[in-house]
């Protein structure tokens, strides 16, 4: 029996969608904030208003293998270190705003 996968993914569509998420900063940042691939699709296609429901290469976002895409989203979830850095920046900006009336000091 021959291997029916594409570069280790279930198929070309799943591989291509994963490739876009991992290599486009905007998509990656959205994926980091999502619980699973369904939430990612909702955010990208409906909330943000992506004009096309396919990648620039023509892979339909909705046709990607759900299990594999959920695993991808789980892999790129925000780490505790990322959260700490983001939280520290937020606190620093609020402190500067309260102290100086301007968050950019």
PDB file as gemmi writes it, atoms N, CA and C in Angstrom:
CRYST1    1.000    1.000    1.000  90.00  90.00  90.00 P 1                      
ATOM      1  N   UNK A   1       0.843  -1.172   0.000  1.00  0.00           N  
ATOM      2  CA  UNK A   1       0.000   0.000   0.000  1.00  0.00           C  
ATOM      3  C   UNK A   1       0.896   1.246   0.000  1.00  0.00           C  
ATOM      4  N   UNK A   2       0.550   2.222  -0.797  1.00  0.00           N  
ATOM      5  CA  UNK A   2       1.342   3.442  -0.891  1.00  0.00           C  
ATOM      6  C   UNK A   2       0.850   4.480   0.104  1.00  0.00           C  
ATOM      7  N   UNK A   3       1.755   5.374   0.477  1.00  0.00           N  
ATOM      8  CA  UNK A   3       1.430   6.454   1.400  1.00  0.00           C  
ATOM      9  C   UNK A   3       0.540   7.469   0.686  1.00  0.00           C  
ATOM     10  N   UNK A   4      -0.608   7.782   1.264  1.00  0.00           N  
ATOM     11  CA  UNK A   4      -1.559   8.696   0.642  1.00  0.00           C  
ATOM     12  C   UNK A   4      -1.489  10.112   1.214  1.00  0.00           C  
ATOM     13  N   UNK A   5      -0.433  10.403   1.950  1.00  0.00           N  
ATOM     14  CA  UNK A   5      -0.325  11.727   2.557  1.00  0.00           C  
ATOM     15  C   UNK A   5       0.411  12.688   1.639  1.00  0.00           C  
ATOM     16  N   UNK A   6       0.402  13.963   2.013  1.00  0.00           N  
ATOM     17  CA  UNK A   6       1.097  14.992   1.264  1.00  0.00           C  
ATOM     18  C   UNK A   6       2.043  15.718   2.214  1.00  0.00           C  
ATOM     19  N   UNK A   7       3.328  15.503   2.044  1.00  0.00           N  
ATOM     20  CA  UNK A   7       4.351  16.106   2.912  1.00  0.00           C  
ATOM     21  C   UNK A   7       4.062  15.874   4.387  1.00  0.00           C  
ATOM     22  N   UNK A   8       3.540  14.701   4.713  1.00  0.00           N  
ATOM     23  CA  UNK A   8       3.250  14.351   6.090  1.00  0.00           C  
ATOM     24  C   UNK A   8       1.867  14.771   6.577  1.00  0.00           C  
ATOM     25  N   UNK A   9       1.118  15.472   5.767  1.00  0.00           N  
ATOM     26  CA  UNK A   9      -0.237  15.905   6.103  1.00  0.00           C  
ATOM     27  C   UNK A   9      -1.251  15.013   5.401  1.00  0.00           C  
ATOM     28  N   UNK A  10      -2.499  15.079   5.823  1.00  0.00           N  
ATOM     29  CA  UNK A  10      -3.550  14.210   5.273  1.00  0.00           C  
ATOM     30  C   UNK A  10      -3.692  14.358   3.767  1.00  0.00           C  
ATOM     31  N   UNK A  11      -3.552  15.570   3.268  1.00  0.00           N  
ATOM     32  CA  UNK A  11      -3.709  15.831   1.831  1.00  0.00           C  
ATOM     33  C   UNK A  11      -3.114  17.196   1.497  1.00  0.00           C  
ATOM     34  N   UNK A  12      -3.146  17.547   0.224  1.00  0.00           N  
ATOM     35  CA  UNK A  12      -2.574  18.817  -0.215  1.00  0.00           C  
ATOM     36  C   UNK A  12      -3.266  20.005   0.436  1.00  0.00           C  
ATOM     37  N   UNK A  13      -4.585  19.970   0.547  1.00  0.00           N  
ATOM     38  CA  UNK A  13      -5.343  21.082   1.125  1.00  0.00           C  
ATOM     39  C   UNK A  13      -4.937  21.334   2.566  1.00  0.00           C  
ATOM     40  N   UNK A  14      -4.844  20.279   3.364  1.00  0.00           N  
ATOM     41  CA  UNK A  14      -4.454  20.419   4.764  1.00  0.00           C  
ATOM     42  C   UNK A  14      -3.036  20.958   4.854  1.00  0.00           C  
ATOM     43  N   UNK A  15      -2.135  20.411   4.060  1.00  0.00           N  
ATOM     44  CA  UNK A  15      -0.751  20.884   4.030  1.00  0.00           C  
ATOM     45  C   UNK A  15      -0.685  22.365   3.669  1.00  0.00           C  
ATOM     46  N   UNK A  16      -1.433  22.773   2.653  1.00  0.00           N  
ATOM     47  CA  UNK A  16      -1.383  24.151   2.186  1.00  0.00           C  
ATOM     48  C   UNK A  16      -1.959  25.116   3.223  1.00  0.00           C  
ATOM     49  N   UNK A  17      -3.060  24.750   3.847  1.00  0.00           N  
ATOM     50  CA  UNK A  17      -3.645  25.603   4.894  1.00  0.00           C  
ATOM     51  C   UNK A  17      -2.681  25.747   6.064  1.00  0.00           C  
ATOM     52  N   UNK A  18      -2.073  24.634   6.472  1.00  0.00           N  
ATOM     53  CA  UNK A  18      -1.097  24.664   7.565  1.00  0.00           C  
ATOM     54  C   UNK A  18       0.107  25.518   7.184  1.00  0.00           C  
ATOM     55  N   UNK A  19       0.535  25.403   5.952  1.00  0.00           N  
ATOM     56  CA  UNK A  19       1.668  26.186   5.468  1.00  0.00           C  
ATOM     57  C   UNK A  19       1.374  27.676   5.566  1.00  0.00           C  
ATOM     58  N   UNK A  20       0.180  28.077   5.166  1.00  0.00           N  
ATOM     59  CA  UNK A  20      -0.192  29.488   5.254  1.00  0.00           C  
ATOM     60  C   UNK A  20      -0.249  29.967   6.695  1.00  0.00           C  
ATOM     61  N   UNK A  21      -0.825  29.169   7.580  1.00  0.00           N  
ATOM     62  CA  UNK A  21      -0.918  29.571   8.982  1.00  0.00           C  
ATOM     63  C   UNK A  21       0.471  29.723   9.591  1.00  0.00           C  
ATOM     64  N   UNK A  22       1.358  28.813   9.275  1.00  0.00           N  
ATOM     65  CA  UNK A  22       2.709  28.854   9.850  1.00  0.00           C  
ATOM     66  C   UNK A  22       3.616  29.906   9.236  1.00  0.00           C  
ATOM     67  N   UNK A  23       3.275  30.405   8.051  1.00  0.00           N  
ATOM     68  CA  UNK A  23       4.177  31.314   7.354  1.00  0.00           C  
ATOM     69  C   UNK A  23       3.622  32.711   7.117  1.00  0.00           C  
ATOM     70  N   UNK A  24       2.420  32.971   7.571  1.00  0.00           N  
ATOM     71  CA  UNK A  24       1.836  34.301   7.455  1.00  0.00           C  
ATOM     72  C   UNK A  24       1.626  34.832   8.878  1.00  0.00           C  
ATOM     73  N   UNK A  25       2.312  35.898   9.230  1.00  0.00           N  
ATOM     74  CA  UNK A  25       2.286  36.389  10.611  1.00  0.00           C  
ATOM     75  C   UNK A  25       0.876  36.715  11.078  1.00  0.00           C  
ATOM     76  N   UNK A  26       0.072  37.319  10.223  1.00  0.00           N  
ATOM     77  CA  UNK A  26      -1.293  37.691  10.586  1.00  0.00           C  
ATOM     78  C   UNK A  26      -2.115  36.443  10.909  1.00  0.00           C  
ATOM     79  N   UNK A  27      -2.048  35.429  10.065  1.00  0.00           N  
ATOM     80  CA  UNK A  27      -2.787  34.189  10.306  1.00  0.00           C  
ATOM     81  C   UNK A  27      -2.255  33.467  11.541  1.00  0.00           C  
ATOM     82  N   UNK A  28      -0.948  33.454  11.700  1.00  0.00           N  
ATOM     83  CA  UNK A  28      -0.330  32.804  12.857  1.00  0.00           C  
ATOM     84  C   UNK A  28      -0.784  33.461  14.158  1.00  0.00           C  
ATOM     85  N   UNK A  29      -0.813  34.798  14.172  1.00  0.00           N  
ATOM     86  CA  UNK A  29      -1.237  35.516  15.373  1.00  0.00           C  
ATOM     87  C   UNK A  29      -2.694  35.219  15.715  1.00  0.00           C  
ATOM     88  N   UNK A  30      -3.538  35.102  14.723  1.00  0.00           N  
ATOM     89  CA  UNK A  30      -4.936  34.740  14.970  1.00  0.00           C  
ATOM     90  C   UNK A  30      -5.004  33.320  15.512  1.00  0.00           C  
ATOM     91  N   UNK A  31      -4.253  32.407  14.918  1.00  0.00           N  
ATOM     92  CA  UNK A  31      -4.267  31.009  15.357  1.00  0.00           C  
ATOM     93  C   UNK A  31      -3.822  30.885  16.814  1.00  0.00           C  
ATOM     94  N   UNK A  32      -2.867  31.712  17.231  1.00  0.00           N  
ATOM     95  CA  UNK A  32      -2.382  31.660  18.612  1.00  0.00           C  
ATOM     96  C   UNK A  32      -3.478  31.986  19.617  1.00  0.00           C  
ATOM     97  N   UNK A  33      -4.452  32.756  19.195  1.00  0.00           N  
ATOM     98  CA  UNK A  33      -5.522  33.181  20.094  1.00  0.00           C  
ATOM     99  C   UNK A  33      -6.736  32.257  20.066  1.00  0.00           C  
ATOM    100  N   UNK A  34      -6.742  31.274  19.189  1.00  0.00           N  
ATOM    101  CA  UNK A  34      -7.916  30.412  19.011  1.00  0.00           C  
ATOM    102  C   UNK A  34      -7.785  29.101  19.779  1.00  0.00           C  
ATOM    103  N   UNK A  35      -8.929  28.569  20.171  1.00  0.00           N  
ATOM    104  CA  UNK A  35      -8.975  27.310  20.898  1.00  0.00           C  
ATOM    105  C   UNK A  35      -8.780  26.132  19.958  1.00  0.00           C  
ATOM    106  N   UNK A  36      -9.367  26.215  18.776  1.00  0.00           N  
ATOM    107  CA  UNK A  36      -9.274  25.125  17.802  1.00  0.00           C  
ATOM    108  C   UNK A  36      -9.421  25.690  16.390  1.00  0.00           C  
ATOM    109  N   UNK A  37      -9.388  24.808  15.408  1.00  0.00           N  
ATOM    110  CA  UNK A  37      -9.431  25.233  14.016  1.00  0.00           C  
ATOM    111  C   UNK A  37     -10.787  25.831  13.642  1.00  0.00           C  
ATOM    112  N   UNK A  38     -11.860  25.328  14.221  1.00  0.00           N  
ATOM    113  CA  UNK A  38     -13.186  25.901  13.925  1.00  0.00           C  
ATOM    114  C   UNK A  38     -13.242  27.361  14.366  1.00  0.00           C  
ATOM    115  N   UNK A  39     -12.688  27.646  15.533  1.00  0.00           N  
ATOM    116  CA  UNK A  39     -12.661  29.038  15.988  1.00  0.00           C  
ATOM    117  C   UNK A  39     -11.776  29.876  15.072  1.00  0.00           C  
ATOM    118  N   UNK A  40     -10.654  29.313  14.636  1.00  0.00           N  
ATOM    119  CA  UNK A  40      -9.774  30.012  13.699  1.00  0.00           C  
ATOM    120  C   UNK A  40     -10.534  30.373  12.428  1.00  0.00           C  
ATOM    121  N   UNK A  41     -11.257  29.399  11.869  1.00  0.00           N  
ATOM    122  CA  UNK A  41     -12.035  29.665  10.659  1.00  0.00           C  
ATOM    123  C   UNK A  41     -13.062  30.755  10.899  1.00  0.00           C  
ATOM    124  N   UNK A  42     -13.731  30.687  12.027  1.00  0.00           N  
ATOM    125  CA  UNK A  42     -14.724  31.703  12.346  1.00  0.00           C  
ATOM    126  C   UNK A  42     -14.082  33.090  12.404  1.00  0.00           C  
ATOM    127  N   UNK A  43     -12.964  33.182  13.089  1.00  0.00           N  
ATOM    128  CA  UNK A  43     -12.273  34.471  13.222  1.00  0.00           C  
ATOM    129  C   UNK A  43     -11.812  35.001  11.867  1.00  0.00           C  
ATOM    130  N   UNK A  44     -11.191  34.147  11.090  1.00  0.00           N  
ATOM    131  CA  UNK A  44     -10.603  34.584   9.825  1.00  0.00           C  
ATOM    132  C   UNK A  44     -11.670  34.860   8.764  1.00  0.00           C  
ATOM    133  N   UNK A  45     -12.615  33.964   8.622  1.00  0.00           N  
ATOM    134  CA  UNK A  45     -13.575  34.086   7.526  1.00  0.00           C  
ATOM    135  C   UNK A  45     -14.756  34.994   7.842  1.00  0.00           C  
ATOM    136  N   UNK A  46     -15.176  35.045   9.087  1.00  0.00           N  
ATOM    137  CA  UNK A  46     -16.379  35.788   9.403  1.00  0.00           C  
ATOM    138  C   UNK A  46     -16.126  37.051  10.208  1.00  0.00           C  
ATOM    139  N   UNK A  47     -15.311  36.963  11.228  1.00  0.00           N  
ATOM    140  CA  UNK A  47     -15.091  38.124  12.079  1.00  0.00           C  
ATOM    141  C   UNK A  47     -14.142  39.136  11.428  1.00  0.00           C  
ATOM    142  N   UNK A  48     -13.072  38.648  10.845  1.00  0.00           N  
ATOM    143  CA  UNK A  48     -12.097  39.539  10.230  1.00  0.00           C  
ATOM    144  C   UNK A  48     -12.506  39.878   8.798  1.00  0.00           C  
ATOM    145  N   UNK A  49     -13.264  38.996   8.192  1.00  0.00           N  
ATOM    146  CA  UNK A  49     -13.779  39.266   6.864  1.00  0.00           C  
ATOM    147  C   UNK A  49     -12.823  38.963   5.734  1.00  0.00           C  
ATOM    148  N   UNK A  50     -12.081  37.870   5.857  1.00  0.00           N  
ATOM    149  CA  UNK A  50     -11.210  37.478   4.764  1.00  0.00           C  
ATOM    150  C   UNK A  50     -12.070  37.343   3.503  1.00  0.00           C  
ATOM    151  N   UNK A  51     -11.623  37.924   2.441  1.00  0.00           N  
ATOM    152  CA  UNK A  51     -12.419  37.993   1.226  1.00  0.00           C  
ATOM    153  C   UNK A  51     -12.640  36.643   0.559  1.00  0.00           C  
ATOM    154  N   UNK A  52     -11.751  35.715   0.759  1.00  0.00           N  
ATOM    155  CA  UNK A  52     -11.814  34.448   0.063  1.00  0.00           C  
ATOM    156  C   UNK A  52     -11.747  33.324   1.084  1.00  0.00           C  
ATOM    157  N   UNK A  53     -12.532  32.268   0.865  1.00  0.00           N  
ATOM    158  CA  UNK A  53     -12.484  31.142   1.798  1.00  0.00           C  
ATOM    159  C   UNK A  53     -11.476  30.090   1.352  1.00  0.00           C  
ATOM    160  N   UNK A  54     -10.470  30.545   0.618  1.00  0.00           N  
ATOM    161  CA  UNK A  54      -9.385  29.656   0.179  1.00  0.00           C  
ATOM    162  C   UNK A  54      -8.061  30.397   0.325  1.00  0.00           C  
ATOM    163  N   UNK A  55      -7.002  29.629   0.432  1.00  0.00           N  
ATOM    164  CA  UNK A  55      -5.672  30.249   0.474  1.00  0.00           C  
ATOM    165  C   UNK A  55      -5.371  30.860  -0.884  1.00  0.00           C  
ATOM    166  N   UNK A  56      -4.317  31.630  -0.949  1.00  0.00           N  
ATOM    167  CA  UNK A  56      -3.920  32.229  -2.225  1.00  0.00           C  
ATOM    168  C   UNK A  56      -3.572  31.157  -3.262  1.00  0.00           C  
ATOM    169  N   UNK A  57      -3.264  29.946  -2.790  1.00  0.00           N  
ATOM    170  CA  UNK A  57      -2.950  28.836  -3.689  1.00  0.00           C  
ATOM    171  C   UNK A  57      -4.191  28.064  -4.113  1.00  0.00           C  
ATOM    172  N   UNK A  58      -5.348  28.410  -3.547  1.00  0.00           N  
ATOM    173  CA  UNK A  58      -6.596  27.760  -3.922  1.00  0.00           C  
ATOM    174  C   UNK A  58      -7.064  26.644  -3.012  1.00  0.00           C  
ATOM    175  N   UNK A  59      -6.407  26.438  -1.881  1.00  0.00           N  
ATOM    176  CA  UNK A  59      -6.839  25.399  -0.938  1.00  0.00           C  
ATOM    177  C   UNK A  59      -8.011  25.943  -0.112  1.00  0.00           C  
ATOM    178  N   UNK A  60      -9.115  25.232  -0.088  1.00  0.00           N  
ATOM    179  CA  UNK A  60     -10.311  25.634   0.648  1.00  0.00           C  
ATOM    180  C   UNK A  60     -10.072  25.436   2.140  1.00  0.00           C  
ATOM    181  N   UNK A  61     -10.133  26.517   2.910  1.00  0.00           N  
ATOM    182  CA  UNK A  61      -9.890  26.447   4.355  1.00  0.00           C  
ATOM    183  C   UNK A  61     -10.798  25.423   5.019  1.00  0.00           C  
ATOM    184  N   UNK A  62     -12.036  25.335   4.571  1.00  0.00           N  
ATOM    185  CA  UNK A  62     -13.009  24.431   5.180  1.00  0.00           C  
ATOM    186  C   UNK A  62     -12.821  22.968   4.836  1.00  0.00           C  
ATOM    187  N   UNK A  63     -11.991  22.664   3.872  1.00  0.00           N  
ATOM    188  CA  UNK A  63     -11.764  21.276   3.448  1.00  0.00           C  
ATOM    189  C   UNK A  63     -10.543  20.641   4.112  1.00  0.00           C  
ATOM    190  N   UNK A  64      -9.798  21.418   4.875  1.00  0.00           N  
ATOM    191  CA  UNK A  64      -8.609  20.872   5.550  1.00  0.00           C  
ATOM    192  C   UNK A  64      -9.036  19.853   6.601  1.00  0.00           C  
ATOM    193  N   UNK A  65      -8.182  18.875   6.851  1.00  0.00           N  
ATOM    194  CA  UNK A  65      -8.454  17.829   7.836  1.00  0.00           C  
ATOM    195  C   UNK A  65      -8.555  18.451   9.223  1.00  0.00           C  
ATOM    196  N   UNK A  66      -9.746  18.338   9.824  1.00  0.00           N  
ATOM    197  CA  UNK A  66     -10.026  19.005  11.093  1.00  0.00           C  
ATOM    198  C   UNK A  66      -9.113  18.526  12.220  1.00  0.00           C  
ATOM    199  N   UNK A  67      -8.886  17.234  12.329  1.00  0.00           N  
ATOM    200  CA  UNK A  67      -8.031  16.712  13.403  1.00  0.00           C  
ATOM    201  C   UNK A  67      -6.610  17.241  13.299  1.00  0.00           C  
ATOM    202  N   UNK A  68      -6.072  17.241  12.094  1.00  0.00           N  
ATOM    203  CA  UNK A  68      -4.701  17.719  11.920  1.00  0.00           C  
ATOM    204  C   UNK A  68      -4.599  19.223  12.144  1.00  0.00           C  
ATOM    205  N   UNK A  69      -5.610  19.956  11.720  1.00  0.00           N  
ATOM    206  CA  UNK A  69      -5.573  21.405  11.914  1.00  0.00           C  
ATOM    207  C   UNK A  69      -5.765  21.769  13.392  1.00  0.00           C  
ATOM    208  N   UNK A  70      -6.593  21.001  14.110  1.00  0.00           N  
ATOM    209  CA  UNK A  70      -6.717  21.212  15.556  1.00  0.00           C  
ATOM    210  C   UNK A  70      -5.377  20.981  16.244  1.00  0.00           C  
ATOM    211  N   UNK A  71      -4.655  19.960  15.808  1.00  0.00           N  
ATOM    212  CA  UNK A  71      -3.335  19.680  16.375  1.00  0.00           C  
ATOM    213  C   UNK A  71      -2.365  20.831  16.077  1.00  0.00           C  
ATOM    214  N   UNK A  72      -2.448  21.384  14.892  1.00  0.00           N  
ATOM    215  CA  UNK A  72      -1.593  22.519  14.537  1.00  0.00           C  
ATOM    216  C   UNK A  72      -1.900  23.721  15.425  1.00  0.00           C  
ATOM    217  N   UNK A  73      -3.171  24.022  15.596  1.00  0.00           N  
ATOM    218  CA  UNK A  73      -3.558  25.152  16.444  1.00  0.00           C  
ATOM    219  C   UNK A  73      -3.059  24.930  17.874  1.00  0.00           C  
ATOM    220  N   UNK A  74      -3.189  23.712  18.372  1.00  0.00           N  
ATOM    221  CA  UNK A  74      -2.721  23.401  19.726  1.00  0.00           C  
ATOM    222  C   UNK A  74      -1.210  23.611  19.847  1.00  0.00           C  
ATOM    223  N   UNK A  75      -0.463  23.271  18.802  1.00  0.00           N  
ATOM    224  CA  UNK A  75       0.993  23.416  18.834  1.00  0.00           C  
ATOM    225  C   UNK A  75       1.433  24.867  18.926  1.00  0.00           C  
ATOM    226  N   UNK A  76       0.674  25.749  18.307  1.00  0.00           N  
ATOM    227  CA  UNK A  76       1.123  27.146  18.259  1.00  0.00           C  
ATOM    228  C   UNK A  76       0.404  28.045  19.266  1.00  0.00           C  
ATOM    229  N   UNK A  77      -0.278  27.407  20.198  1.00  0.00           N  
ATOM    230  CA  UNK A  77      -0.942  28.192  21.238  1.00  0.00           C  
ATOM    231  C   UNK A  77       0.076  29.036  21.979  1.00  0.00           C  
ATOM    232  N   UNK A  78      -0.403  30.113  22.495  1.00  0.00           N  
ATOM    233  CA  UNK A  78       0.455  31.028  23.236  1.00  0.00           C  
ATOM    234  C   UNK A  78       1.088  30.318  24.429  1.00  0.00           C  
ATOM    235  N   UNK A  79       2.390  30.437  24.547  1.00  0.00           N  
ATOM    236  CA  UNK A  79       3.107  29.842  25.670  1.00  0.00           C  
ATOM    237  C   UNK A  79       2.976  30.748  26.896  1.00  0.00           C  
ATOM    238  N   UNK A  80       3.205  30.221  28.085  1.00  0.00           N  
ATOM    239  CA  UNK A  80       3.175  31.072  29.281  1.00  0.00           C  
ATOM    240  C   UNK A  80       4.159  32.239  29.185  1.00  0.00           C  
ATOM    241  N   UNK A  81       5.295  32.019  28.565  1.00  0.00           N  
ATOM    242  CA  UNK A  81       6.281  33.094  28.423  1.00  0.00           C  
ATOM    243  C   UNK A  81       5.727  34.208  27.540  1.00  0.00           C  
ATOM    244  N   UNK A  82       5.059  33.847  26.413  1.00  0.00           N  
ATOM    245  CA  UNK A  82       4.450  34.849  25.545  1.00  0.00           C  
ATOM    246  C   UNK A  82       3.413  35.665  26.318  1.00  0.00           C  
ATOM    247  N   UNK A  83       2.602  34.952  27.102  1.00  0.00           N  
ATOM    248  CA  UNK A  83       1.567  35.621  27.884  1.00  0.00           C  
ATOM    249  C   UNK A  83       2.195  36.599  28.869  1.00  0.00           C  
ATOM    250  N   UNK A  84       3.258  36.197  29.535  1.00  0.00           N  
ATOM    251  CA  UNK A  84       3.910  37.064  30.524  1.00  0.00           C  
ATOM    252  C   UNK A  84       4.473  38.324  29.870  1.00  0.00           C  
ATOM    253  N   UNK A  85       5.087  38.174  28.722  1.00  0.00           N  
ATOM    254  CA  UNK A  85       5.653  39.331  28.024  1.00  0.00           C  
ATOM    255  C   UNK A  85       4.547  40.290  27.616  1.00  0.00           C  
ATOM    256  N   UNK A  86       3.471  39.755  27.054  1.00  0.00           N  
ATOM    257  CA  UNK A  86       2.355  40.593  26.620  1.00  0.00           C  
ATOM    258  C   UNK A  86       1.714  41.296  27.814  1.00  0.00           C  
ATOM    259  N   UNK A  87       1.544  40.590  28.914  1.00  0.00           N  
ATOM    260  CA  UNK A  87       0.939  41.165  30.109  1.00  0.00           C  
ATOM    261  C   UNK A  87       1.825  42.268  30.683  1.00  0.00           C  
ATOM    262  N   UNK A  88       3.141  42.030  30.735  1.00  0.00           N  
ATOM    263  CA  UNK A  88       4.068  43.041  31.238  1.00  0.00           C  
ATOM    264  C   UNK A  88       3.995  44.304  30.386  1.00  0.00           C  
ATOM    265  N   UNK A  89       3.964  44.159  29.078  1.00  0.00           N  
ATOM    266  CA  UNK A  89       3.872  45.329  28.199  1.00  0.00           C  
ATOM    267  C   UNK A  89       2.583  46.096  28.450  1.00  0.00           C  
ATOM    268  N   UNK A  90       1.501  45.374  28.620  1.00  0.00           N  
ATOM    269  CA  UNK A  90       0.218  46.008  28.875  1.00  0.00           C  
ATOM    270  C   UNK A  90       0.232  46.789  30.189  1.00  0.00           C  
ATOM    271  N   UNK A  91       0.791  46.203  31.225  1.00  0.00           N  
ATOM    272  CA  UNK A  91       0.876  46.869  32.525  1.00  0.00           C  
ATOM    273  C   UNK A  91       1.767  48.106  32.423  1.00  0.00           C  
ATOM    274  N   UNK A  92       2.887  47.982  31.723  1.00  0.00           N  
ATOM    275  CA  UNK A  92       3.806  49.110  31.566  1.00  0.00           C  
ATOM    276  C   UNK A  92       3.127  50.258  30.824  1.00  0.00           C  
ATOM    277  N   UNK A  93       2.382  49.954  29.765  1.00  0.00           N  
ATOM    278  CA  UNK A  93       1.681  51.003  29.026  1.00  0.00           C  
ATOM    279  C   UNK A  93       0.643  51.697  29.903  1.00  0.00           C  
ATOM    280  N   UNK A  94      -0.084  50.925  30.697  1.00  0.00           N  
ATOM    281  CA  UNK A  94      -1.092  51.515  31.588  1.00  0.00           C  
ATOM    282  C   UNK A  94      -0.434  52.386  32.655  1.00  0.00           C  
ATOM    283  N   UNK A  95       0.666  51.911  33.212  1.00  0.00           N  
ATOM    284  CA  UNK A  95       1.401  52.680  34.219  1.00  0.00           C  
ATOM    285  C   UNK A  95       1.869  54.013  33.629  1.00  0.00           C  
ATOM    286  N   UNK A  96       2.479  53.964  32.447  1.00  0.00           N  
ATOM    287  CA  UNK A  96       2.965  55.187  31.814  1.00  0.00           C  
ATOM    288  C   UNK A  96       1.828  56.148  31.500  1.00  0.00           C  
ATOM    289  N   UNK A  97       0.710  55.604  31.100  1.00  0.00           N  
ATOM    290  CA  UNK A  97      -0.437  56.469  30.817  1.00  0.00           C  
ATOM    291  C   UNK A  97      -0.904  57.165  32.076  1.00  0.00           C  
ATOM    292  N   UNK A  98      -1.011  56.412  33.174  1.00  0.00           N  
ATOM    293  CA  UNK A  98      -1.453  57.007  34.431  1.00  0.00           C  
ATOM    294  C   UNK A  98      -0.431  58.006  34.982  1.00  0.00           C  
ATOM    295  N   UNK A  99       0.836  57.679  34.850  1.00  0.00           N  
ATOM    296  CA  UNK A  99       1.883  58.540  35.402  1.00  0.00           C  
ATOM    297  C   UNK A  99       2.108  59.779  34.555  1.00  0.00           C  
ATOM    298  N   UNK A 100       2.162  59.604  33.230  1.00  0.00           N  
ATOM    299  CA  UNK A 100       2.522  60.708  32.355  1.00  0.00           C  
ATOM    300  C   UNK A 100       1.358  61.224  31.506  1.00  0.00           C  
ATOM    301  N   UNK A 101       0.255  60.500  31.506  1.00  0.00           N  
ATOM    302  CA  UNK A 101      -0.845  60.896  30.654  1.00  0.00           C  
ATOM    303  C   UNK A 101      -0.621  60.514  29.204  1.00  0.00           C  
ATOM    304  N   UNK A 102       0.423  59.736  28.996  1.00  0.00           N  
ATOM    305  CA  UNK A 102       0.752  59.309  27.637  1.00  0.00           C  
ATOM    306  C   UNK A 102       1.444  57.960  27.740  1.00  0.00           C  
ATOM    307  N   UNK A 103       0.944  56.976  27.033  1.00  0.00           N  
ATOM    308  CA  UNK A 103       1.485  55.620  27.116  1.00  0.00           C  
ATOM    309  C   UNK A 103       2.806  55.469  26.375  1.00  0.00           C  
ATOM    310  N   UNK A 104       3.275  56.499  25.717  1.00  0.00           N  
ATOM    311  CA  UNK A 104       4.477  56.349  24.899  1.00  0.00           C  
ATOM    312  C   UNK A 104       5.734  56.895  25.563  1.00  0.00           C  
ATOM    313  N   UNK A 105       5.679  57.249  26.833  1.00  0.00           N  
ATOM    314  CA  UNK A 105       6.878  57.709  27.551  1.00  0.00           C  
ATOM    315  C   UNK A 105       7.724  56.558  27.975  1.00  0.00           C  
TER     316      UNK A 105                                                      
END                                                                             
